[in-house]
Amino acid sequence: MKPTTTHAHANHRPRHDGMESGQHSDPYQQRRKPPQPSSCPDCQATFQQGRWSWEAPPAGAGSHRCPACERIRDRVPAGELSLEGSFLAAHAEEVMRLVNNTEQRIRQEHPLERLIDTSGDPAGGAVLLRFTGIHATHGLGKALVKAFGGTLNAPYPDAGSPMRAHWQRG
């Protein structure tokens, strides 16, 4: 016999504003696709066939700022990765070279996943990296663990909230 389920909210009316109850909206997530083809005036990424890429825009492409450049302009990260520890201080140049190389690789594959800025002093043992996407944030943290060990705390956030990740090696 199949168990029956009682719904406590039998009179619940569904939302029609595109948001589920308890979810936060990400103002940088595009509600509508930009005209195709379009080119971002800031980074020259091209939107065509439903996605952003680094391909050259075709003649006559429109102009539309990509979500990554919107975040960079507004200085509103989708993810932050803090790095700290005595290992970072002792190997600052090596760690930051990995950060730069990994970020460049991620950016080439995913144009909307980029580093916004870096603050702090790696030689002092603490750096904060801010990104336009949570996948770059998480991917860079995983690359640090793979290359240097240490621990990564990178819980995925609720929709619309920034990811706050932390890598540490003493």
Steps between C-alpha positions, in 0.01 A plus 500: 500500500631841402537749789291813477648844535319781672585848382496757780469779247205373302380858447845624397492698179805475274716805442500652155787745539779257407617451858437204723415563864812559706725555196693819438522647154837562334474841333788407265331192360355601168120486490493505121756404242674796340454557127700252295771551403626754755843606616591631845645852463731444800656155446399425139340166593236399246148374569369273227325165482383551858838533671792735561834413338828662402428455128526811287159660447354485152454820304199696618495355852318709757652632822400352835704497824552145628404406859866459599584855393188625682631340822852635441365852434284487814770319704244240614657154512311174462775327695783576738790269577722584794845344519701490818770325694872478550530287183358789297746741658797268432392413142323822397644520150427135418144516638418823317643359175258206536216744574575705187550200270186324625290816471621555142410141406155526660437838332595360157253213538225699676492872404262592784731354770776754572709650776372845602783595734750386760570661837739421779862389499586139420844545659316605816293182491155634404335577164140553391402419140165621365338335197213558258381139540477231764649235272829689468501549876450131568724384215792710616460373856508141374810575290678633810417186699613276214830685453590589860272308736338689782130525571222659298170607649276593205129448569272584210282799591127552475388632162603861454746502793875519443718196563741549786783247483815464707825316426756457773828324549708555812 
